[in-house]
Every structure is written in structure tokens, then in C-alpha cells.
Amino acid sequence: MSFVNVSGDTAVIRVPERFNLVNTSLIKSELEDAYKKGAIKVTADFRDTLFIDSSAIRDLVMVYNRVKPENFQAINVMGDVYKALYAAKLDEVWNLPEPTE
């Protein structure tokens, strides 16, 4: 299953419904391929995500640290995922808007 698509210089992660230790290694591997294809920006799309654990948050921070801060974007962050990122203070770092749900 492909979680990462490359569009120009941007790798777009379609974050799975349950983002946890089970699938973080798959996404990291696909991101490495995206970097080799020239991706220098990363967008994490949480549209379908209902759950995120600490290992997935750690790996997203590693992605953020690898690309320049202005080249990382998290979109469609809602519900419990927003709460988890808020608890990690990533809402401030990633400039996440408060969900409107």
C-alpha cells in the first residue's frame, strides 16, 4: 500500500486511519524513496486519520526536522489527532489551525 505520493518537489503523506508503530516504518521507507526522487517538501494529510500514537508523532517530528520548517505542512488535522499534536505542543510549531468540528 502506498502512503506517499510525489507531486513535483513535494511528498504528500496520506496518513492512515490509525497511524502507529505498525505503519510508521512503511511511511519512512516511502519517504526515503520520495527524497531520492527529488522531494524537498512534505505535506502530511490527516484527512482520514482517527488515531495517532507517540511513535508516529516522533517520526513526524523527525520528518519536520529533516526538511526545512517552511517545507513541512500538516493539513486536515482534527479530533483526537489534533488533541495529541496539541499535547505535544506541535500545534504551535506547525501552525495548526484549531479544528472547526
C-alpha positions as CSV (number, residue, x, y, z in Angstrom):
1,M,0.0,0.0,0.0
2,S,1.3,3.4,-0.9
3,F,1.1,6.1,1.7
4,V,3.4,8.7,0.0
5,N,2.9,10.3,-3.4
6,V,5.3,12.7,-5.0
7,S,4.0,15.8,-6.8
8,G,6.8,17.9,-8.1
9,D,9.1,18.7,-5.2
10,T,6.5,17.7,-2.6
11,A,6.0,14.3,-0.9
12,V,2.4,14.0,0.2
13,I,1.8,11.6,3.0
14,R,-1.8,10.2,3.1
15,V,-1.7,9.4,6.8
16,P,-3.6,6.2,7.5
17,E,-6.7,5.9,9.8
18,R,-4.6,4.5,12.6
19,F,-1.1,6.0,12.4
20,N,1.1,3.9,14.8
21,L,4.3,1.9,15.1
22,V,2.9,-0.7,12.7
23,N,2.9,1.6,9.7
24,T,5.5,4.3,10.6
25,S,8.3,2.2,9.1
26,L,6.4,1.8,5.8
27,I,5.9,5.5,5.6
28,K,9.5,6.2,6.4
29,S,10.6,3.9,3.7
30,E,8.3,5.5,1.1
31,L,9.6,9.0,2.2
32,E,13.2,7.9,1.6
33,D,12.2,7.0,-2.0
34,A,10.4,10.3,-2.4
35,Y,13.6,12.2,-1.2
36,K,15.6,10.2,-3.8
37,K,13.1,11.4,-6.5
38,G,13.8,15.0,-5.5
39,A,11.1,15.8,-2.9
40,I,12.3,18.6,-0.6
41,K,8.8,19.4,0.9
42,V,6.5,17.2,2.9
43,T,2.7,17.6,3.4
44,A,1.1,15.3,5.9
45,D,-2.6,14.9,5.1
46,F,-4.6,13.7,8.1
47,R,-8.0,13.7,6.3
48,D,-8.6,10.0,7.1
49,T,-6.7,9.8,10.4
50,L,-8.6,9.0,13.6
51,F,-5.7,7.9,15.9
52,I,-2.0,8.7,16.2
53,D,0.4,7.3,18.8
54,S,3.6,8.6,20.2
55,S,5.9,6.7,17.8
56,A,4.1,8.2,14.8
57,I,4.4,11.7,16.4
58,R,8.1,11.1,16.9
59,D,8.5,10.1,13.3
60,L,6.7,13.1,12.0
61,V,8.9,15.3,14.1
62,M,11.9,13.6,12.5
63,V,10.4,14.4,9.1
64,Y,9.9,18.0,10.1
65,N,13.5,18.2,11.3
66,R,14.8,16.7,8.1
67,V,13.1,19.3,5.8
68,K,13.2,23.0,6.4
69,P,10.4,24.1,8.7
70,E,8.8,26.1,5.9
71,N,8.8,23.0,3.8
72,F,6.6,20.9,6.2
73,Q,2.9,21.2,6.4
74,A,0.2,19.2,8.3
75,I,-3.3,19.6,6.9
76,N,-6.8,18.4,7.8
77,V,-5.8,17.8,11.5
78,M,-9.0,17.1,13.5
79,G,-10.4,15.4,16.6
80,D,-8.2,13.2,18.7
81,V,-5.3,13.6,16.3
82,Y,-5.4,17.4,16.9
83,K,-5.5,16.8,20.7
84,A,-2.5,14.5,20.5
85,L,-0.5,17.0,18.5
86,Y,-1.7,19.9,20.8
87,A,-0.5,17.9,23.8
88,A,2.9,17.6,22.2
89,K,2.9,21.4,21.5
90,L,3.1,20.7,17.8
91,D,0.1,22.9,17.1
92,E,2.3,25.9,17.8
93,V,5.4,24.6,15.9
94,W,3.4,23.5,12.9
95,N,1.0,26.5,13.0
96,L,-2.1,24.2,13.0
97,P,-5.4,25.9,12.9
98,E,-7.9,24.8,15.6
99,P,-10.3,22.3,14.1
100,T,-13.8,23.6,13.3
101,E,-15.6,20.4,14.0
